Amino acid sequence: MENKRGFGLWYQKATEHDRRLMKGHVLDWESQPDVYKAYPSAERVPLVPLKDLDATAFADLVREGFQPPRTRKKNLEALSAILAMGSGITCQRKHGFETYSFRSAASAGALYPVDLYVDAMNVEGLEPGLYHDHIGRFALERLKTNREPARTDGLFAVIYLTGVYFRSFWKYRDRAYRYILNDAGHVAANLALAARALGFSVRLDYDFDDRAVNRFLGLDDAREVCLSRLSLYDLTTENPETELSPFLWGMTQPMPEGDYGKGCVDRVSPVIRRIHEAGVMDGTVFHEKPEPVPPTPDLRHVRWLDQETPSDTVSGLSFGKSLVLRRSRRNFQTRLFGRPLFFALVDRLMNGSDLLKQLTRMETCVNPAVLVQNVEGLDSGYYLIDVEKKQLGCVDEGSRNALMAGACLDQRWLAGASVHVVMTGDLSEMENRLGPRAYRYAMMNAGFLGQIVYLAATSLNLGCCGVGAYFDREVADILDLGSDGEALFYLLAAGPVKS
């Protein structure tokens, strides 16, 4: 069997931005890809419009011990709400002859490479089967009907998240796989939070037989591949750990033909193909992941701050309102950032990291930290986040935000942000522990936590904008990333913005 280890680090280095070598490319606007896939010959089932936004406080939703509502609907209305909150259109604006749609989940370049497929099992009002979510029309397209009942152990539905390569490749070339994985994490976070708010037990799964699942979904893996899936269970299910084998079920009739619209290409970049194939699993038996190995103690001096619980007065907006209002806002103001608001933002991130481990039953592979400036009562500097102890530790005093702005392709607006949330990890160490699929885990988990930061900032009336474009080696120097395998997976700027 081919040794596939080391490909995550190889891909990260192969797609580095270097100030001295980077060459721009001209976008072919005539071939800009459409952001919706459709199945024109498939029967469409309209989804149920949202009557009310979810009123659950976002802070409560990510907190351990959250108690969902007692009355739970396991019907098409509930599924519609989960899909709408997961990656639905929240606003549309006209600019000239074009109409632009904003979605609940963040997306690099607003290219939306993530599509959703639903294996509906016990959805009242919907015939069991496989459906594609046509986000633009807010409808499900029926692809297969399940004619053979299967034991589903309390399953409501399984939502598959796929990545459409060429939508992101059109703009980001070989680096596109990074953004596709981050975007899959954004959507997964929204879906999981929505299902949790509606009273479902959720399992986020990254491990499955790639080729079998892609066949089941009818995907041409030169264009589109499955990246993750969420299983939604009735909350009363005692042990939601069933290994799903949908390709063994009775859904075997021919699939309708999918239409990707304008900009569709039949090939994928060899670099992207290589990194994705490195993590492909064949067969249905997976090795169990070992218990997480405690990280090597950091030899740098870290001054740990006393634990600080956010004020109860900093509650923020509801999850539903935060989804609707979420935008990439970067008009930051260099004014004092209130200490309670800052610690509320960090608290949401810590709780989101705990929730992610609960959903995936695995370590997050991501080490969060913050670069801060202009925060009330807090020295500007570089702070590590200990998620387990709920503590911040100062690595070095002095603002690095302006330096980071320069390293992020000289995007000067970043220099005004009070907080840079950085998510790093050691790819070599991760692959040694978790195998060649570790790169996927890390990048999707970084996206998941990135969406948590987006929603937390929005709920606190702060601006937030994610950044995936940076000069990799310059960033490594700024963040004191020591080993050759350490890398930055994602950066988000947050803080007060102009109204």
C-alpha positions as CSV (number, residue, x, y, z in Angstrom):
1,M,0.0,0.0,0.0
2,E,1.4,3.4,-1.0
3,N,2.6,5.5,1.9
4,K,0.4,8.6,1.8
5,R,1.8,10.4,4.8
6,G,3.4,13.8,4.4
7,F,1.1,15.0,1.7
8,G,-0.6,17.5,3.9
9,L,2.7,19.3,4.6
10,W,3.7,18.9,0.9
11,Y,0.5,20.5,-0.3
12,Q,0.8,23.3,2.3
13,K,4.3,24.1,1.0
14,A,3.4,23.6,-2.7
15,T,0.6,26.3,-2.4
16,E,2.6,28.8,-0.3
17,H,2.4,32.5,-1.2
18,D,5.8,34.1,-1.4
19,R,6.2,37.8,-1.8
20,R,9.2,37.4,-4.1
21,L,7.7,34.7,-6.3
22,M,3.9,35.4,-6.3
23,K,2.5,36.2,-9.7
24,G,-1.0,37.5,-10.2
25,H,-3.5,36.0,-12.7
26,V,-6.3,37.6,-14.6
27,L,-9.7,36.3,-13.8
28,D,-11.8,35.2,-16.8
29,W,-15.1,36.8,-15.8
30,E,-16.9,35.2,-18.8
31,S,-16.3,31.7,-17.3
32,Q,-17.0,32.6,-13.7
33,P,-18.7,29.5,-12.3
34,D,-22.3,29.4,-11.2
35,V,-22.7,28.8,-7.5
36,Y,-25.7,26.4,-7.8
37,K,-25.9,22.9,-9.1
38,A,-29.3,21.7,-10.4
39,Y,-30.9,18.4,-11.5
40,P,-33.3,19.7,-14.2
41,S,-35.2,16.4,-14.7
42,A,-35.6,15.7,-11.0
43,E,-38.8,16.1,-9.1
44,R,-38.6,19.2,-6.8
45,V,-40.0,19.2,-3.3
46,P,-40.4,22.8,-2.0
47,L,-38.9,23.4,1.4
48,V,-41.0,25.0,4.2
49,P,-40.2,28.8,4.6
50,L,-39.0,29.8,8.0
51,K,-41.7,31.3,10.1
52,D,-39.5,32.7,12.9
53,L,-35.8,33.0,13.4
54,D,-34.4,30.7,16.0
55,A,-34.5,32.6,19.3
56,T,-31.8,30.6,21.2
57,A,-29.1,32.8,22.5
58,F,-25.9,32.0,20.5
59,A,-23.9,32.0,23.8
60,D,-26.2,29.4,25.3
61,L,-26.2,27.2,22.1
62,V,-22.4,26.6,22.2
63,R,-22.2,26.2,25.9
64,E,-21.8,22.8,27.5
65,G,-25.1,21.6,29.1
66,F,-27.3,23.4,26.6
67,Q,-30.9,22.1,27.0
68,P,-32.8,22.0,23.7
69,P,-36.5,22.5,23.5
70,R,-38.7,19.7,24.8
71,T,-41.1,19.9,21.8
72,R,-39.2,18.6,18.8
73,K,-40.6,18.3,15.3
74,K,-39.2,15.5,13.1
75,N,-40.7,16.7,9.9
76,L,-40.0,18.6,6.7
77,E,-40.4,21.9,8.5
78,A,-37.5,21.0,10.8
79,L,-35.3,19.8,8.0
80,S,-36.1,22.9,6.0
81,A,-35.1,25.1,9.0
82,I,-31.8,23.2,9.4
83,L,-30.9,23.5,5.7
84,A,-31.9,27.2,5.6
85,M,-29.8,28.0,8.6
86,G,-26.9,25.8,7.4
87,S,-26.2,27.4,4.0
88,G,-29.4,29.3,3.0
89,I,-29.8,32.7,1.4
90,T,-30.2,35.4,4.0
91,C,-30.3,38.5,1.8
92,Q,-30.3,39.5,-1.8
93,R,-29.1,42.8,-3.3
94,K,-29.2,44.2,-6.8
95,H,-26.1,45.8,-8.3
96,G,-26.7,46.9,-11.9
97,F,-28.1,44.0,-13.7
98,E,-26.7,41.4,-11.2
99,T,-28.4,40.1,-8.1
100,Y,-26.1,39.1,-5.3
101,S,-27.1,36.6,-2.7
102,F,-25.7,36.5,0.9
103,R,-25.7,33.2,2.7
104,S,-25.7,32.2,6.4
105,A,-22.2,30.5,6.0
106,A,-19.1,32.4,5.1
107,S,-17.3,31.5,1.9
108,A,-13.9,32.5,0.5
109,G,-14.6,34.9,-2.4
110,A,-18.3,34.2,-2.2
111,L,-17.8,31.2,-4.5
112,Y,-19.8,28.7,-2.3
113,P,-18.1,25.5,-3.4
114,V,-20.1,23.3,-0.8
115,D,-23.3,21.5,-1.9
116,L,-25.6,19.6,0.4
117,Y,-27.3,16.2,-0.2
118,V,-29.8,14.8,2.2
119,D,-30.5,11.1,3.0
120,A,-34.0,11.5,4.5
121,M,-34.9,8.6,6.7
122,N,-37.5,9.5,9.2
123,V,-38.6,12.9,8.0
124,E,-42.4,13.3,8.4
125,G,-43.9,14.6,5.2
126,L,-41.0,13.5,3.0
127,E,-40.6,10.2,1.2
128,P,-37.5,8.4,2.3
129,G,-34.7,8.8,-0.2
130,L,-31.7,10.8,-1.4
131,Y,-32.2,14.5,-2.2
132,H,-30.1,17.4,-3.4
133,D,-30.6,20.8,-1.8
134,H,-31.0,23.4,-4.5
135,I,-30.2,26.4,-2.3
136,G,-31.1,28.9,-5.0
137,R,-34.7,27.6,-5.3
138,F,-35.1,26.5,-1.6
139,A,-36.2,23.1,-2.8
140,L,-35.1,19.5,-2.5
141,E,-34.4,17.6,-5.8
142,R,-35.3,13.9,-5.5
143,L,-32.4,11.8,-6.7
144,K,-33.3,8.3,-5.4
145,T,-36.1,6.7,-3.5
146,N,-35.4,4.3,-0.7
147,R,-37.7,1.3,-1.4
148,E,-36.2,-1.0,1.2
149,P,-36.7,-0.1,4.9
150,A,-33.5,0.0,6.8
151,R,-32.8,-0.1,10.5
152,T,-31.8,3.5,11.3
153,D,-31.5,3.6,15.1
154,G,-33.3,6.8,15.6
155,L,-31.8,8.6,12.6
156,F,-33.8,11.6,11.3
157,A,-31.6,12.4,8.3
158,V,-27.9,12.4,7.2
159,I,-26.6,15.5,5.4
160,Y,-23.6,15.1,3.1
161,L,-21.4,18.0,2.4
162,T,-19.5,18.0,-0.9
163,G,-16.9,20.2,-2.4
164,V,-17.1,21.4,-6.0
165,Y,-13.5,21.9,-7.1
166,F,-13.8,24.3,-10.0
167,R,-15.9,26.9,-8.3
168,S,-13.0,27.9,-6.0
169,F,-10.2,26.9,-8.5
170,W,-11.5,29.5,-10.9
171,K,-10.1,32.2,-8.6
172,Y,-7.7,30.6,-6.2
173,R,-6.0,28.0,-8.4
174,D,-4.0,25.3,-6.6
175,R,-4.6,26.9,-3.2
176,A,-8.4,26.4,-3.6
177,Y,-8.5,23.1,-1.7
178,R,-7.6,25.0,1.5
179,Y,-10.6,27.3,1.1
180,I,-13.0,24.5,0.1
181,L,-12.2,22.6,3.3
182,N,-12.6,25.8,5.4
183,D,-15.9,26.5,3.7
184,A,-17.1,22.9,4.4
185,G,-16.3,23.6,8.1
186,H,-18.3,26.8,8.0
187,V,-21.4,25.0,6.7
188,A,-21.0,22.1,9.1
189,A,-20.9,24.4,12.0
190,N,-24.1,26.1,11.0
191,L,-25.9,22.8,10.3
192,A,-24.8,21.3,13.7
193,L,-25.8,24.4,15.6
194,A,-29.2,24.6,13.8
195,A,-29.9,20.9,14.5
196,R,-28.8,21.3,18.1
197,A,-31.1,24.3,18.5
198,L,-34.1,22.3,17.2
199,G,-33.4,19.4,19.6
200,F,-31.5,16.9,17.6
201,S,-28.4,14.9,18.6
202,V,-25.6,15.5,16.1
203,R,-22.6,13.5,14.9
204,L,-20.1,15.1,12.6
205,D,-18.2,12.5,10.7
206,Y,-15.1,12.9,8.5
207,D,-14.3,9.2,8.0
208,F,-16.1,7.1,5.4
209,D,-15.4,5.1,2.3
210,D,-14.9,7.9,-0.2
211,R,-15.5,6.1,-3.4
212,A,-18.6,4.3,-2.1
213,V,-20.2,7.4,-0.8
214,N,-19.3,9.4,-3.9
215,R,-21.0,6.6,-6.0
216,F,-24.0,6.7,-3.7
217,L,-24.3,10.5,-4.2
218,G,-23.8,10.1,-8.0
219,L,-20.7,12.3,-8.0
220,D,-18.0,12.6,-10.7
221,D,-15.0,12.9,-8.4
222,A,-13.1,14.8,-11.0
223,R,-15.5,17.7,-10.2
224,E,-17.0,17.1,-6.9
225,V,-16.3,14.9,-3.8
226,C,-17.9,14.3,-0.4
227,L,-15.9,15.9,2.5
228,S,-18.0,15.2,5.6
229,R,-21.5,14.2,6.8
230,L,-23.7,15.1,9.7
231,S,-26.0,12.4,11.2
232,L,-29.1,13.9,13.0
233,Y,-30.6,11.7,15.6
234,D,-33.6,11.9,17.8
235,L,-32.4,13.2,21.1
236,T,-33.7,10.1,22.9
237,T,-31.3,7.8,21.0
238,E,-29.1,6.3,23.6
239,N,-26.0,5.6,21.5
240,P,-25.9,7.4,18.1
241,E,-22.9,5.6,16.8
242,T,-24.3,3.6,13.9
243,E,-21.9,3.2,11.0
244,L,-24.0,4.2,8.0
245,S,-23.9,2.1,4.9
246,P,-26.2,3.9,2.5
247,F,-24.8,2.2,-0.6
248,L,-26.2,-1.1,0.7
249,W,-29.7,0.2,0.8
250,G,-32.4,0.0,-1.8
251,M,-31.7,3.3,-3.5
252,T,-30.2,1.9,-6.7
253,Q,-32.2,3.4,-9.6
254,P,-30.4,5.6,-12.2
255,M,-29.6,9.1,-11.0
256,P,-30.9,12.2,-12.9
257,E,-28.2,14.2,-14.6
258,G,-26.7,17.1,-12.7
259,D,-26.1,20.5,-14.3
260,Y,-23.3,22.7,-12.8
261,G,-24.2,25.6,-15.0
262,K,-21.7,28.1,-16.4
263,G,-18.0,27.6,-15.8
264,C,-18.1,23.8,-15.3
265,V,-14.8,22.1,-16.2
266,D,-14.2,18.4,-16.5
267,R,-10.7,18.2,-14.9
268,V,-9.2,19.1,-11.5
269,S,-5.8,20.5,-10.9
270,P,-3.2,17.7,-10.4
271,V,-2.0,19.3,-7.2
272,I,-5.5,19.4,-5.7
273,R,-6.2,15.8,-7.0
274,R,-3.0,14.6,-5.3
275,I,-3.8,16.1,-1.9
276,H,-7.4,14.9,-1.9
277,E,-6.5,11.4,-3.1
278,A,-3.8,11.2,-0.4
279,G,-6.6,11.2,2.2
280,V,-9.0,8.9,0.4
281,M,-10.2,5.8,2.4
282,D,-11.1,2.6,0.5
283,G,-13.3,0.1,2.2
284,T,-15.7,0.3,5.1
285,V,-13.4,-0.7,7.9
286,F,-11.5,2.1,9.5
287,H,-8.7,2.1,12.0
288,E,-9.7,3.6,15.3
289,K,-8.0,6.8,16.1
290,P,-5.6,6.6,19.0
291,E,-6.3,8.6,22.2
292,P,-5.0,12.2,21.7
293,V,-1.4,12.6,22.7
294,P,-0.8,15.5,25.1
295,P,1.0,18.2,23.2
296,T,4.7,18.8,23.9
297,P,5.1,21.4,26.5
298,D,5.9,24.8,25.0
299,L,9.4,25.8,26.1
300,R,8.7,29.5,25.5
301,H,7.8,31.5,28.6
302,V,4.0,31.9,28.8
303,R,2.4,34.2,31.4
304,W,-1.0,32.6,32.1
305,L,-3.8,35.0,33.1
306,D,-6.3,34.1,35.8
307,Q,-9.5,32.6,34.5
308,E,-12.0,35.2,33.6
309,T,-15.7,34.4,33.2
310,P,-17.6,36.7,30.8
311,S,-20.1,39.0,32.4
312,D,-23.6,37.6,32.3
313,T,-24.7,41.0,30.9
314,V,-22.8,40.2,27.7
315,S,-25.5,37.9,26.2
316,G,-25.6,39.0,22.6
317,L,-28.0,38.3,19.8
318,S,-29.8,35.0,19.2
319,F,-28.4,32.3,16.9
320,G,-31.0,33.1,14.3
321,K,-30.4,36.8,14.1
322,S,-26.6,36.2,14.1
323,L,-27.0,34.0,11.0
324,V,-29.1,36.6,9.2
325,L,-26.8,39.5,10.0
326,R,-23.5,37.8,9.5
327,R,-21.3,39.5,7.0
328,S,-17.6,39.9,6.3
329,R,-17.2,43.3,7.9
330,R,-13.7,44.8,7.8
331,N,-14.2,48.6,8.4
332,F,-12.4,48.3,11.8
333,Q,-12.0,51.2,14.2
334,T,-8.9,51.6,16.2
335,R,-10.7,52.4,19.4
336,L,-10.7,50.8,22.8
337,F,-12.3,47.3,22.8
338,G,-14.2,46.6,26.0
339,R,-12.7,43.9,28.1
340,P,-16.0,42.1,28.8
341,L,-16.8,41.9,25.1
342,F,-13.3,40.6,24.3
343,F,-13.5,37.8,26.9
344,A,-17.1,37.0,25.7
345,L,-15.7,36.5,22.2
346,V,-12.9,34.2,23.5
347,D,-15.4,32.3,25.7
348,R,-17.6,31.5,22.6
349,L,-14.5,30.3,20.8
350,M,-13.5,28.0,23.7
351,N,-17.0,26.6,24.0
352,G,-17.2,26.1,20.3
353,S,-13.9,24.1,20.4
354,D,-15.4,21.9,23.2
355,L,-18.6,21.4,21.1
356,L,-16.5,20.4,18.0
357,K,-14.7,17.7,20.0
358,Q,-18.1,16.4,21.2
359,L,-19.6,16.3,17.7
360,T,-16.6,14.6,16.0
361,R,-15.5,12.3,18.9
362,M,-11.9,13.4,18.1
363,E,-9.3,16.1,18.9
364,T,-9.7,19.3,17.0
365,C,-6.2,19.3,15.4
366,V,-6.3,23.1,15.8
367,N,-4.4,25.3,18.3
368,P,-6.2,28.7,18.6
369,A,-4.4,31.9,19.7
370,V,-5.1,35.6,19.5
371,L,-3.1,38.7,18.6
372,V,-4.7,41.6,20.5
373,Q,-4.3,45.4,20.7
374,N,-6.4,48.2,22.2
375,V,-8.3,45.8,24.5
376,E,-9.3,47.4,27.8
377,G,-7.1,46.3,30.7
378,L,-5.1,43.9,28.6
379,D,-1.5,44.3,27.3
380,S,-1.3,44.2,23.6
381,G,0.4,41.0,22.5
382,Y,0.3,37.4,21.4
383,Y,-1.8,35.1,23.6
384,L,-2.2,31.3,23.5
385,I,-5.6,29.8,24.3
386,D,-5.8,26.8,26.6
387,V,-9.2,25.4,25.7
388,E,-9.1,22.8,28.4
389,K,-8.3,25.2,31.3
390,K,-10.2,28.1,29.7
391,Q,-7.2,30.4,30.1
392,L,-5.2,32.9,28.0
393,G,-1.4,32.9,28.2
394,C,0.7,35.8,27.0
395,V,3.6,34.6,24.9
396,D,5.0,38.1,24.0
397,E,3.9,41.6,24.7
398,G,3.6,44.2,21.9
399,S,1.2,44.4,19.0
400,R,1.8,42.2,16.0
401,N,-1.4,43.1,14.2
402,A,0.2,45.5,11.8
403,L,2.9,43.0,11.0
404,M,0.3,40.4,10.3
405,A,-1.6,42.8,8.0
406,G,1.6,43.1,6.0
407,A,2.0,39.3,5.9
408,C,-1.6,38.9,4.7
409,L,-0.8,40.3,1.3
410,D,-0.6,43.8,2.6
411,Q,-4.3,44.1,3.4
412,R,-3.9,47.2,5.5
413,W,-7.5,47.1,7.0
414,L,-6.3,44.2,9.1
415,A,-4.0,46.5,11.1
416,G,-7.0,48.2,12.6
417,A,-8.6,45.0,14.0
418,S,-8.4,44.7,17.8
419,V,-8.2,40.9,17.5
420,H,-6.6,38.4,15.1
421,V,-7.8,34.9,15.9
422,V,-5.1,32.5,14.4
423,M,-5.5,28.8,14.1
424,T,-2.4,26.7,13.7
425,G,-1.2,23.1,14.0
426,D,1.7,20.8,13.4
427,L,0.8,18.8,10.2
428,S,3.7,16.4,10.6
429,E,2.7,15.5,14.2
430,M,-1.0,15.2,13.2
431,E,-0.3,12.9,10.3
432,N,1.9,10.7,12.5
433,R,-1.1,10.3,14.9
434,L,-4.1,10.4,12.7
435,G,-2.9,9.4,9.2
436,P,-3.0,11.1,5.8
437,R,-6.6,12.3,6.3
438,A,-5.3,14.7,9.0
439,Y,-5.0,17.6,6.6
440,R,-8.8,17.4,6.0
441,Y,-9.5,17.2,9.7
442,A,-7.4,20.3,10.4
443,M,-8.7,22.5,7.7
444,M,-12.4,21.7,8.1
445,N,-12.1,22.1,11.9
446,A,-10.4,25.4,11.4
447,G,-13.4,26.4,9.2
448,F,-15.9,25.1,11.9
449,L,-14.2,27.3,14.5
450,G,-14.0,30.2,12.1
451,Q,-17.8,30.1,11.7
452,I,-18.1,30.1,15.5
453,V,-16.0,33.3,15.6
454,Y,-18.0,34.9,12.8
455,L,-21.3,34.2,14.6
456,A,-19.9,35.1,18.0
457,A,-18.7,38.5,16.7
458,T,-22.0,39.2,15.0
459,S,-23.9,38.3,18.1
460,L,-21.8,40.8,20.0
461,N,-22.2,43.5,17.3
462,L,-18.6,43.3,16.3
463,G,-17.1,43.1,12.8
464,C,-15.4,39.9,11.6
465,C,-13.6,38.8,8.4
466,G,-11.8,35.6,7.6
467,V,-8.5,35.6,5.8
468,G,-6.9,32.6,3.9
469,A,-4.5,34.5,1.7
470,Y,-1.1,35.3,3.3
471,F,2.6,34.9,2.8
472,D,3.0,31.6,4.6
473,R,6.6,31.9,5.8
474,E,6.2,35.5,6.9
475,V,3.2,34.5,9.0
476,A,5.2,31.6,10.5
477,D,7.9,34.0,11.6
478,I,5.4,36.4,13.2
479,L,3.7,33.6,15.1
480,D,7.0,31.9,16.1
481,L,6.0,28.6,14.5
482,G,9.0,26.6,15.4
483,S,9.0,23.2,13.6
484,D,8.9,22.7,9.9
485,G,5.5,21.1,10.1
486,E,3.7,23.9,11.9
487,A,1.4,26.0,9.7
488,L,-1.4,28.6,9.9
489,F,-4.7,27.1,8.8
490,Y,-7.0,30.2,9.1
491,L,-7.0,33.7,10.4
492,L,-10.0,35.8,11.4
493,A,-9.9,39.5,12.3
494,A,-12.5,40.8,14.8
495,G,-13.3,43.9,16.7
496,P,-15.3,47.2,16.8
497,V,-16.3,48.5,13.4
498,K,-17.8,51.7,12.0
499,S,-21.6,51.5,12.0
